[in-house]
Amino acid sequence: MCFNLLNQIEAKSVSIATERVWNEPWPAIQVRYRNLTKAYFRIVAWDYEQRIKSRNWQADYLDEPEQRDLLARKPTSLGRSTCWPRRITKSDRKKSPRPRT
């Protein structure tokens, strides 16, 4: 039990979120992390209107073929967020500006 608890406490985690509407003023990218020093992300162009018109679309879910399609696309910009070091048990978040192309 202690081994599993220690692994859970020391586990690295990250999630990246932003607004769905991208126009000026450009929204910040929110990075939530635990036990990390850096987080890297990339932005790809995507026709969201076409996705909405498809039969089985869900706003917050991508099926496996959609995930593969997005990962195969060339990024329009790349980003990096340097995470502030924290105690091992604490998660934190940071707002990062949108990477410029």
Residue pairs with C-beta under 8 A, 6 or more apart in sequence:
9 88
9 89
10 35
10 88
11 34
11 35
12 34
12 35
12 36
13 32
13 33
13 34
13 35
13 36
13 91
14 31
14 32
14 33
14 34
14 36
14 39
15 31
15 32
15 33
16 29
16 30
16 31
16 32
16 39
16 41
17 29
17 30
17 32
18 27
18 28
18 29
18 30
18 98
19 27
20 48
20 59
21 27
22 98
26 97
26 98
27 98
28 95
28 96
28 97
28 98
29 41
29 79
29 81
29 95
29 96
29 97
29 98
30 93
30 94
30 95
30 96
31 39
31 41
31 81
31 83
31 93
31 94
31 95
31 96
32 91
32 92
32 93
33 39
33 81
33 83
33 91
33 92
33 93
33 94
34 86
34 90
34 91
34 92
35 88
36 83
37 82
37 83
37 85
38 80
38 81
38 82
38 83
39 80
39 81
39 83
40 78
40 79
40 80
40 81
41 78
41 79
41 80
41 81
42 75
42 77
42 78
42 79
43 75
43 76
43 77
43 78
43 79
43 98
43 99
44 70
44 73
44 74
44 75
44 76
45 73
45 76
46 70
46 73
51 57
51 66
56 63
62 70
76 101
77 98
77 99
77 100
77 101
78 99
79 96
79 98
79 99
81 94
81 96
83 92
83 94
84 92
84 94
86 92
